[in-house]
Amino acid sequence: MPRLSRYFFPRGIRRLAKPISIELKLFIRSWLNILFPHRLYRYIRFLRQPCKKLHLGCGSKIFRDWINIDMNPKGDLTLDLREGLPFADNSVELIYSEHALEHFYREHDAPFLLRECLRVLKPGSWMRITVPDASLYLNYYIGRLDPSIAGRIKQSHNRFHGTAMDVVNSAFRWKHQHYYMYDEETLRMLLSEVGFVDIQKQEFRQSAVQAFMGLDLEERRYQTLYIETRKPVSLTAEKSTGN
């Protein structure tokens, strides 16, 4: 009889339990911002804050003087970023996001979130977005990486037996939480399609924007693509100058 139970609860259905529980947890945490008075007060205070700098997908990493947003309750606001940003148009000074965009579906969720970022940013304001660099893992697979970097990548992605393909699969899927991996060309194209301009590749902890300096995590340095871009000052003016 115990062996027959698998036909009533087959493996495919059992695997649905984890994503469903994650969705329920996120839904409940989002509503807690409104249901608890102290969290509602904090929520409204951040919405009314005149100088807003957003740290999207913060996890447990909290920046002082930034509004740290994630499904992780350790942040300032627990929000489902797939539902958009609760801030007014042209009200945000800066946006920083580290290793978050790859957790959104490329077809709809990622473009929607980026359009929301564009909407809330003040004209001419900057966004720094970092993602795992897919081209780096593909170069690892064909043996074109510096041995020291290749060793760190293999050490970070040793969930399986450790073949080159195991490492690539681990990086691209990351416990079934990575939905799309970007290289520079693809991320540039997506940002441009959304409406961002001045798309620039940067290096670790290097930026023309002082507020971005020092934010990047050291442990992600060797595997990350760093991109900065800004909202057009004026759509008509940007088009006339060819940017």
Backbone as CSV, one residue per row, in Angstrom:
resi,resn,N_x,N_y,N_z,CA_x,CA_y,CA_z,C_x,C_y,C_z
1,MET,0.809,-1.225,0.000,0.000,0.000,0.000,0.845,1.279,0.000
2,PRO,1.933,1.372,0.811,2.759,2.579,0.757,3.279,2.872,-0.641
3,ARG,3.607,1.797,-1.407,4.120,2.027,-2.752,3.026,2.527,-3.681
4,LEU,1.775,2.167,-3.407,0.667,2.651,-4.226,0.401,4.132,-4.013
5,SER,0.820,4.682,-2.866,0.541,6.085,-2.554,1.189,7.023,-3.559
6,ARG,2.286,6.587,-4.203,2.967,7.455,-5.167,2.068,7.762,-6.347
7,TYR,1.093,6.891,-6.642,0.210,7.139,-7.768,-0.871,8.150,-7.410
8,PHE,-1.164,8.297,-6.136,-2.113,9.321,-5.704,-1.424,10.678,-5.582
9,PHE,-0.125,10.667,-5.232,0.667,11.894,-5.135,1.949,11.702,-5.934
10,PRO,1.848,11.697,-7.262,3.030,11.443,-8.094,4.099,12.503,-7.907
11,ARG,5.299,12.141,-8.313,6.462,12.997,-8.118,6.266,14.381,-8.732
12,GLY,5.650,14.430,-9.908,5.431,15.725,-10.553,4.605,16.669,-9.711
13,ILE,3.559,16.146,-9.065,2.713,16.975,-8.200,3.466,17.353,-6.938
14,ARG,4.240,16.413,-6.383,4.995,16.714,-5.170,5.998,17.827,-5.426
15,ARG,6.551,17.896,-6.630,7.523,18.934,-6.948,6.885,20.316,-7.017
16,LEU,5.571,20.355,-7.186,4.887,21.644,-7.227,4.796,22.286,-5.852
17,ALA,5.002,21.489,-4.804,4.819,22.004,-3.440,5.759,23.174,-3.150
18,LYS,7.019,23.073,-3.569,7.981,24.130,-3.252,7.649,25.443,-3.940
19,PRO,7.435,25.480,-5.287,7.089,26.773,-5.901,5.789,27.351,-5.388
20,ILE,4.815,26.496,-5.083,3.545,27.004,-4.541,3.764,27.618,-3.166
21,SER,4.563,26.965,-2.332,4.833,27.506,-0.995,5.574,28.832,-1.080
22,ILE,6.491,28.968,-2.065,7.223,30.225,-2.245,6.265,31.342,-2.640
23,GLU,5.345,31.042,-3.567,4.379,32.049,-4.000,3.469,32.473,-2.843
24,LEU,3.023,31.517,-2.046,2.170,31.843,-0.896,2.932,32.676,0.129
25,LYS,4.177,32.313,0.361,4.998,33.051,1.326,5.181,34.496,0.872
26,LEU,5.455,34.683,-0.419,5.645,36.023,-0.953,4.360,36.830,-0.874
27,PHE,3.240,36.201,-1.180,1.941,36.876,-1.112,1.648,37.346,0.315
28,ILE,1.876,36.465,1.281,1.609,36.804,2.682,2.548,37.908,3.153
29,ARG,3.833,37.790,2.819,4.796,38.806,3.256,4.474,40.175,2.654
30,SER,4.016,40.191,1.410,3.666,41.464,0.778,2.502,42.129,1.501
31,TRP,1.505,41.341,1.876,0.346,41.904,2.558,0.661,42.338,3.987
32,LEU,1.705,41.762,4.583,2.067,42.169,5.935,2.476,43.634,5.990
33,ASN,2.946,44.189,4.841,3.277,45.614,4.801,2.076,46.484,5.111
34,ILE,0.901,45.972,4.823,-0.329,46.752,4.983,-1.077,46.371,6.258
35,LEU,-1.032,45.098,6.641,-1.849,44.618,7.750,-1.310,45.018,9.117
36,PHE,0.022,45.127,9.249,0.597,45.508,10.535,0.845,47.015,10.568
37,PRO,0.321,47.712,11.578,0.422,49.180,11.606,1.845,49.716,11.482
38,HIS,2.819,49.094,12.193,4.181,49.623,12.145,4.794,49.441,10.762
39,ARG,4.426,48.347,10.073,4.943,48.131,8.727,4.233,49.032,7.723
40,LEU,2.952,49.273,7.947,2.217,50.193,7.079,2.781,51.598,7.191
41,TYR,3.101,52.004,8.420,3.700,53.327,8.629,5.031,53.436,7.882
42,ARG,5.846,52.395,7.983,7.144,52.396,7.302,6.954,52.405,5.785
43,TYR,5.980,51.648,5.318,5.671,51.584,3.892,5.299,52.971,3.368
44,ILE,4.395,53.661,4.063,3.959,54.993,3.633,5.103,55.993,3.731
45,ARG,5.927,55.857,4.778,7.057,56.778,4.958,8.024,56.684,3.788
46,PHE,8.303,55.458,3.341,9.208,55.295,2.199,8.593,55.846,0.919
47,LEU,7.283,55.677,0.754,6.629,56.190,-0.450,6.711,57.711,-0.508
48,ARG,6.656,58.354,0.654,6.663,59.816,0.719,8.067,60.402,0.820
49,GLN,9.046,59.548,1.017,10.416,60.030,1.183,10.858,60.814,-0.056
50,PRO,11.340,62.048,0.112,11.655,62.877,-1.064,12.851,62.387,-1.872
51,CYS,13.887,61.891,-1.208,15.085,61.413,-1.907,15.139,59.898,-1.768
52,LYS,14.795,59.203,-2.841,14.696,57.747,-2.784,15.775,57.100,-3.648
53,LYS,16.508,56.166,-3.031,17.465,55.323,-3.740,17.038,53.884,-3.488
54,LEU,16.772,53.145,-4.553,16.217,51.802,-4.428,17.286,50.738,-4.600
55,HIS,17.287,49.784,-3.697,18.145,48.605,-3.784,17.215,47.419,-4.018
56,LEU,17.110,46.978,-5.265,16.146,45.953,-5.643,16.759,44.561,-5.544
57,GLY,16.008,43.633,-4.941,16.499,42.277,-4.756,17.638,42.219,-3.771
58,CYS,17.476,42.899,-2.644,18.575,43.086,-1.689,18.960,41.811,-0.952
59,GLY,18.014,40.845,-0.824,18.295,39.681,0.010,18.511,40.118,1.452
60,SER,19.586,39.655,2.057,19.896,40.054,3.430,20.934,41.169,3.485
61,LYS,21.343,41.677,2.308,22.343,42.734,2.251,21.642,44.086,2.276
62,ILE,21.821,44.824,3.349,21.115,46.077,3.561,22.071,47.255,3.415
63,PHE,21.679,48.226,2.593,22.452,49.446,2.418,21.834,50.562,3.253
64,ARG,22.670,51.260,3.977,22.201,52.411,4.731,21.833,53.548,3.767
65,ASP,20.747,54.233,4.058,20.252,55.362,3.271,19.671,54.937,1.932
66,TRP,19.467,53.644,1.737,18.767,53.138,0.566,17.474,52.474,1.025
67,ILE,16.491,52.356,0.116,15.285,51.587,0.394,15.535,50.176,-0.126
68,ASN,15.730,49.238,0.780,16.105,47.868,0.437,14.841,47.028,0.246
69,ILE,14.674,46.472,-0.956,13.436,45.799,-1.322,13.722,44.363,-1.745
70,ASP,12.945,43.439,-1.192,13.114,42.029,-1.526,11.933,41.262,-0.942
71,MET,11.802,39.981,-1.312,10.837,39.133,-0.623,11.372,38.714,0.746
72,ASN,12.676,38.869,0.944,13.296,38.597,2.233,12.841,39.662,3.242
73,PRO,12.221,39.275,4.358,11.706,40.259,5.319,12.786,41.078,6.012
74,LYS,14.066,40.767,5.790,15.127,41.567,6.378,15.265,42.924,5.693
75,GLY,14.676,43.067,4.506,14.720,44.332,3.803,13.768,45.352,4.410
76,ASP,13.803,46.563,3.882,12.897,47.617,4.361,11.466,47.369,3.905
77,LEU,11.312,46.924,2.657,9.998,46.628,2.100,10.004,45.222,1.518
78,THR,8.980,44.456,1.846,8.817,43.122,1.287,7.812,43.224,0.149
79,LEU,8.313,43.180,-1.076,7.463,43.380,-2.245,7.738,42.310,-3.290
80,ASP,6.709,41.994,-4.044,6.854,41.129,-5.213,7.173,42.036,-6.394
81,LEU,8.429,42.057,-6.810,8.853,42.978,-7.861,8.221,42.670,-9.211
82,ARG,7.633,41.491,-9.358,6.928,41.176,-10.597,5.642,41.996,-10.726
83,GLU,5.195,42.559,-9.613,3.962,43.354,-9.628,4.238,44.838,-9.805
84,GLY,5.498,45.218,-9.972,5.833,46.610,-10.194,6.324,47.301,-8.935
85,LEU,6.628,48.582,-9.066,7.156,49.385,-7.965,6.091,50.384,-7.513
86,PRO,5.889,50.531,-6.215,4.789,51.375,-5.703,5.146,52.855,-5.600
87,PHE,6.083,53.316,-6.403,6.544,54.694,-6.315,6.014,55.510,-7.490
88,ALA,5.905,56.806,-7.270,5.370,57.702,-8.295,6.340,57.848,-9.456
89,ASP,5.829,58.263,-10.589,6.670,58.542,-11.747,7.712,59.599,-11.405
90,ASN,8.934,59.417,-11.927,9.992,60.422,-11.797,10.270,60.818,-10.344
91,SER,10.308,59.816,-9.455,10.462,60.118,-8.032,11.698,59.492,-7.394
92,VAL,12.485,58.719,-8.161,13.599,57.952,-7.599,14.920,58.491,-8.136
93,GLU,15.886,58.651,-7.233,17.192,59.207,-7.595,18.095,58.182,-8.275
94,LEU,18.183,56.981,-7.694,19.091,55.950,-8.186,18.474,54.584,-7.954
95,ILE,18.871,53.618,-8.781,18.467,52.225,-8.582,19.709,51.342,-8.699
96,TYR,19.836,50.428,-7.752,20.929,49.447,-7.771,20.319,48.059,-7.618
97,SER,20.781,47.131,-8.428,20.301,45.747,-8.332,21.457,44.806,-8.631
98,GLU,21.710,43.881,-7.718,22.830,42.944,-7.866,22.317,41.513,-7.887
99,HIS,22.567,40.821,-8.996,22.198,39.417,-9.158,20.719,39.182,-8.808
100,ALA,19.847,39.934,-9.455,18.405,39.775,-9.244,17.670,39.527,-10.556
101,LEU,18.063,40.212,-11.627,17.303,40.146,-12.877,17.235,38.724,-13.438
102,GLU,18.252,37.926,-13.190,18.258,36.556,-13.714,17.199,35.674,-13.060
103,HIS,16.574,36.161,-12.002,15.512,35.418,-11.326,14.127,35.752,-11.882
104,PHE,14.087,36.525,-12.977,12.821,36.906,-13.596,12.767,36.356,-15.018
105,TYR,11.575,35.941,-15.427,11.414,35.419,-16.776,11.710,36.505,-17.802
106,ARG,12.505,36.148,-18.809,12.911,37.104,-19.848,11.725,37.581,-20.684
107,GLU,10.731,36.711,-20.888,9.636,37.035,-21.796,8.755,38.171,-21.299
108,HIS,8.527,38.224,-19.976,7.565,39.213,-19.477,8.012,39.895,-18.190
109,ASP,8.414,39.158,-17.186,8.708,39.757,-15.883,9.912,40.704,-15.919
110,ALA,10.995,40.297,-16.589,12.192,41.151,-16.638,11.929,42.464,-17.378
111,PRO,11.331,42.449,-18.585,11.034,43.726,-19.252,10.072,44.597,-18.451
112,PHE,9.090,43.974,-17.802,8.140,44.746,-17.010,8.834,45.441,-15.852
113,LEU,9.700,44.724,-15.133,10.406,45.331,-14.009,11.299,46.472,-14.487
114,LEU,11.985,46.280,-15.607,12.859,47.340,-16.118,12.052,48.556,-16.567
115,ARG,10.876,48.334,-17.137,10.020,49.469,-17.497,9.553,50.217,-16.258
116,GLU,9.318,49.478,-15.180,8.966,50.112,-13.916,10.128,50.949,-13.387
117,CYS,11.333,50.421,-13.505,12.515,51.176,-13.092,12.627,52.471,-13.904
118,LEU,12.415,52.362,-15.197,12.477,53.539,-16.065,11.410,54.558,-15.668
119,ARG,10.230,54.068,-15.351,9.112,54.957,-14.985,9.402,55.756,-13.723
120,VAL,9.905,55.094,-12.687,10.052,55.761,-11.396,11.312,56.621,-11.313
121,LEU,12.313,56.325,-12.129,13.542,57.130,-12.099,13.265,58.557,-12.567
122,LYS,13.968,59.493,-11.954,13.902,60.869,-12.420,14.646,60.979,-13.755
123,PRO,14.228,61.887,-14.624,14.922,62.046,-15.910,16.425,62.278,-15.713
124,GLY,17.226,61.503,-16.431,18.673,61.620,-16.340,19.302,60.813,-15.230
125,SER,18.482,60.159,-14.385,19.017,59.397,-13.247,19.506,58.019,-13.690
126,TRP,20.404,57.460,-12.877,21.130,56.246,-13.264,20.650,54.995,-12.539
127,MET,20.841,53.873,-13.208,20.615,52.559,-12.622,21.863,51.715,-12.853
128,ARG,22.296,51.018,-11.831,23.404,50.050,-11.957,22.810,48.664,-11.752
129,ILE,22.987,47.818,-12.732,22.409,46.481,-12.664,23.519,45.466,-12.923
130,THR,23.608,44.461,-12.077,24.630,43.435,-12.229,23.958,42.072,-12.286
131,VAL,24.512,41.210,-13.117,23.988,39.851,-13.295,25.165,38.890,-13.450
132,PRO,24.938,37.591,-13.244,25.990,36.629,-13.580,26.300,36.727,-15.076
133,ASP,27.561,36.711,-15.433,27.978,36.871,-16.824,27.957,35.509,-17.521
134,ALA,26.938,35.294,-18.354,26.779,33.989,-19.015,27.959,33.664,-19.911
135,SER,28.523,34.680,-20.563,29.636,34.422,-21.470,30.841,33.858,-20.725
136,LEU,30.994,34.233,-19.478,32.109,33.729,-18.678,31.989,32.217,-18.476
137,TYR,30.768,31.740,-18.190,30.584,30.310,-17.968,30.765,29.516,-19.259
138,LEU,30.380,30.112,-20.387,30.575,29.434,-21.661,32.057,29.384,-22.021
139,ASN,32.796,30.437,-21.684,34.245,30.405,-21.886,34.900,29.376,-20.970
140,TYR,34.329,29.215,-19.771,34.825,28.169,-18.870,34.653,26.797,-19.526
141,TYR,33.507,26.591,-20.139,33.210,25.289,-20.741,34.196,24.943,-21.853
142,ILE,34.582,25.943,-22.650,35.493,25.658,-23.761,36.957,25.889,-23.380
143,GLY,37.214,26.141,-22.091,38.584,26.215,-21.605,39.328,27.485,-21.933
144,ARG,38.619,28.600,-21.999,39.268,29.863,-22.363,39.358,30.850,-21.199
145,LEU,39.297,30.356,-19.993,39.386,31.231,-18.832,40.742,31.092,-18.159
146,ASP,41.151,32.161,-17.489,42.337,32.102,-16.648,42.139,30.986,-15.608
147,PRO,43.140,30.140,-15.389,42.984,29.004,-14.469,42.521,29.396,-13.069
148,SER,42.958,30.536,-12.572,42.556,30.942,-11.221,41.057,31.252,-11.173
149,ILE,40.542,31.924,-12.207,39.112,32.222,-12.266,38.315,30.948,-12.502
150,ALA,38.818,30.090,-13.385,38.138,28.819,-13.655,38.028,27.979,-12.384
151,GLY,39.076,27.990,-11.571,39.043,27.238,-10.320,37.995,27.761,-9.360
152,ARG,37.856,29.081,-9.280,36.850,29.662,-8.387,35.444,29.350,-8.876
153,ILE,35.255,29.371,-10.190,33.938,29.053,-10.747,33.571,27.601,-10.447
154,LYS,34.518,26.704,-10.644,34.246,25.287,-10.368,33.953,25.067,-8.893
155,GLN,34.643,25.781,-8.030,34.416,25.644,-6.591,33.034,26.159,-6.195
156,SER,32.570,27.212,-6.873,31.267,27.797,-6.548,30.104,26.961,-7.069
157,HIS,30.362,26.176,-8.111,29.284,25.415,-8.749,29.659,23.934,-8.793
158,ASN,29.739,23.352,-7.605,30.142,21.951,-7.490,29.002,21.079,-6.970
159,ARG,27.780,21.424,-7.334,26.620,20.681,-6.833,26.562,19.272,-7.415
160,PHE,27.112,19.090,-8.617,27.064,17.782,-9.256,28.459,17.148,-9.183
161,HIS,28.885,16.464,-10.228,30.160,15.754,-10.180,31.349,16.617,-10.560
162,GLY,31.090,17.764,-11.167,32.200,18.666,-11.429,32.707,18.689,-12.847
163,THR,32.003,18.067,-13.806,32.400,18.227,-15.197,32.101,19.655,-15.622
164,ALA,32.670,20.059,-16.757,32.426,21.415,-17.249,30.941,21.652,-17.494
165,MET,30.240,20.652,-18.018,28.808,20.804,-18.261,28.025,20.866,-16.959
166,ASP,28.472,20.120,-15.937,27.840,20.221,-14.619,27.923,21.653,-14.096
167,VAL,29.082,22.264,-14.238,29.281,23.627,-13.751,28.374,24.603,-14.494
168,VAL,28.305,24.475,-15.816,27.457,25.363,-16.612,25.992,25.205,-16.219
169,ASN,25.532,23.980,-16.055,24.140,23.756,-15.656,23.853,24.314,-14.278
170,SER,24.791,24.140,-13.358,24.607,24.674,-12.007,24.469,26.185,-12.035
171,ALA,25.329,26.850,-12.822,25.291,28.312,-12.900,24.020,28.803,-13.582
172,PHE,23.645,28.158,-14.674,22.500,28.622,-15.446,21.176,28.330,-14.731
173,ARG,21.116,27.278,-13.947,19.853,26.918,-13.293,19.812,27.381,-11.830
174,TRP,20.920,27.295,-11.138,21.078,27.701,-9.743,19.877,27.306,-8.879
175,LYS,19.772,26.005,-8.628,18.709,25.459,-7.783,17.320,25.803,-8.325
176,HIS,17.211,25.831,-9.642,15.950,26.122,-10.347,15.454,27.541,-10.086
177,GLN,16.350,28.435,-9.705,15.947,29.809,-9.416,16.411,30.803,-10.474
178,HIS,17.315,30.410,-11.366,17.733,31.285,-12.463,16.854,30.991,-13.676
179,TYR,16.168,32.022,-14.166,15.254,31.837,-15.286,15.828,32.323,-16.612
180,TYR,16.858,33.162,-16.563,17.485,33.619,-17.803,18.861,34.163,-17.465
181,MET,19.837,33.826,-18.305,21.203,34.304,-18.095,21.579,35.272,-19.205
182,TYR,22.300,36.331,-18.844,22.610,37.414,-19.771,24.104,37.496,-20.068
183,ASP,24.398,37.877,-21.309,25.719,38.380,-21.632,25.569,39.878,-21.897
184,GLU,26.675,40.544,-22.188,26.622,41.997,-22.355,25.705,42.401,-23.503
185,GLU,25.806,41.728,-24.633,24.998,42.080,-25.801,23.506,41.965,-25.511
186,THR,23.109,40.883,-24.859,21.692,40.645,-24.592,21.131,41.639,-23.591
187,LEU,21.891,41.927,-22.535,21.415,42.875,-21.539,21.345,44.285,-22.120
188,ARG,22.329,44.644,-22.925,22.294,45.950,-23.601,21.033,46.078,-24.465
189,MET,20.734,45.030,-25.221,19.589,45.057,-26.118,18.287,45.202,-25.330
190,LEU,18.162,44.471,-24.229,16.958,44.545,-23.416,16.779,45.937,-22.822
191,LEU,17.837,46.502,-22.273,17.759,47.834,-21.686,17.414,48.881,-22.742
192,SER,17.991,48.746,-23.919,17.708,49.685,-25.004,16.261,49.573,-25.457
193,GLU,15.747,48.348,-25.562,14.357,48.144,-25.972,13.381,48.763,-24.983
194,VAL,13.718,48.703,-23.704,12.860,49.280,-22.670,12.856,50.797,-22.749
195,GLY,13.995,51.403,-23.140,14.059,52.855,-23.272,15.220,53.515,-22.563
196,PHE,16.126,52.718,-21.974,17.299,53.291,-21.309,18.331,53.744,-22.351
197,VAL,19.151,54.695,-21.958,20.200,55.214,-22.843,21.538,55.204,-22.091
198,ASP,22.620,55.552,-22.801,23.964,55.590,-22.213,24.295,54.288,-21.475
199,ILE,24.106,53.175,-22.150,24.355,51.866,-21.540,25.860,51.597,-21.562
200,GLN,26.440,51.455,-20.371,27.892,51.357,-20.239,28.282,50.140,-19.410
201,LYS,29.274,49.410,-19.897,29.838,48.330,-19.089,30.832,48.929,-18.107
202,GLN,30.761,48.503,-16.865,31.654,48.987,-15.821,32.443,47.833,-15.223
203,GLU,33.382,48.162,-14.389,34.163,47.162,-13.671,33.724,47.120,-12.211
204,PHE,34.223,46.152,-11.512,33.894,45.957,-10.102,34.168,47.225,-9.294
205,ARG,33.139,47.727,-8.628,33.198,48.905,-7.764,33.758,50.144,-8.451
206,GLN,33.602,50.209,-9.759,33.959,51.413,-10.499,32.705,52.018,-11.108
207,SER,32.579,53.332,-10.960,31.380,53.995,-11.452,31.622,55.491,-11.531
208,ALA,30.913,56.136,-12.454,30.932,57.593,-12.522,29.987,58.194,-11.496
209,VAL,29.155,57.348,-10.884,28.195,57.785,-9.863,28.753,57.433,-8.492
210,GLN,29.009,58.413,-7.675,29.659,58.205,-6.387,28.865,57.247,-5.490
211,ALA,27.554,57.344,-5.526,26.717,56.526,-4.645,26.808,55.036,-4.953
212,PHE,27.235,54.666,-6.166,27.379,53.261,-6.525,28.715,52.664,-6.083
213,MET,29.668,53.511,-5.768,30.998,53.029,-5.419,30.961,52.202,-4.133
214,GLY,31.578,51.053,-4.174,31.688,50.236,-2.972,30.505,49.336,-2.677
215,LEU,29.468,49.309,-3.557,28.285,48.507,-3.267,28.439,47.048,-3.702
216,ASP,29.227,46.786,-4.732,29.319,45.437,-5.293,29.952,44.458,-4.301
217,LEU,29.398,43.249,-4.252,29.919,42.217,-3.359,31.237,41.644,-3.878
218,GLU,32.212,41.552,-3.008,33.531,41.027,-3.373,33.439,39.583,-3.855
219,GLU,32.624,38.753,-3.196,32.583,37.331,-3.556,31.954,37.074,-4.925
220,ARG,31.296,38.074,-5.488,30.708,37.902,-6.818,31.540,38.577,-7.915
221,ARG,32.641,39.122,-7.520,33.451,39.935,-8.433,33.855,39.184,-9.701
222,TYR,34.294,37.936,-9.559,34.887,37.201,-10.669,33.855,36.660,-11.658
223,GLN,32.561,36.727,-11.329,31.556,36.098,-12.186,30.442,37.054,-12.618
224,THR,30.675,38.346,-12.513,29.589,39.310,-12.665,29.808,40.257,-13.840
225,LEU,28.691,40.569,-14.499,28.637,41.591,-15.533,28.044,42.853,-14.911
226,TYR,28.769,43.969,-14.994,28.342,45.233,-14.386,27.923,46.207,-15.488
227,ILE,26.684,46.660,-15.425,26.154,47.576,-16.436,25.508,48.772,-15.741
228,GLU,25.794,49.965,-16.269,25.116,51.179,-15.810,24.406,51.830,-16.983
229,THR,23.264,52.413,-16.704,22.469,53.059,-17.736,21.596,54.112,-17.077
230,ARG,21.047,55.003,-17.879,20.242,56.076,-17.295,18.951,56.287,-18.068
231,LYS,18.032,56.953,-17.404,16.776,57.347,-18.038,17.026,58.604,-18.866
232,PRO,16.456,58.682,-20.065,16.659,59.894,-20.875,16.182,61.147,-20.133
233,VAL,16.917,62.227,-20.296,16.491,63.508,-19.717,15.201,63.949,-20.382
234,SER,15.174,63.818,-21.691,13.985,64.129,-22.469,13.998,63.212,-23.669
235,LEU,12.901,62.506,-23.892,12.856,61.550,-24.988,13.134,62.237,-26.321
236,THR,12.561,63.427,-26.519,12.768,64.148,-27.773,14.219,64.586,-27.917
237,ALA,14.783,65.117,-26.820,16.169,65.597,-26.856,17.140,64.451,-27.102
238,GLU,16.910,63.297,-26.452,17.806,62.151,-26.612,17.774,61.645,-28.053
239,LYS,16.591,61.614,-28.662,16.492,61.150,-30.029,17.176,62.113,-31.000
240,SER,17.064,63.403,-30.706,17.661,64.391,-31.609,19.175,64.374,-31.569
241,THR,19.744,63.941,-30.418,21.212,63.874,-30.295,21.756,62.521,-30.721
242,GLY,20.833,61.570,-30.966,21.257,60.257,-31.461,21.625,59.290,-30.389
243,ASN,21.344,59.544,-29.078,21.672,58.628,-27.995,20.605,57.544,-27.879
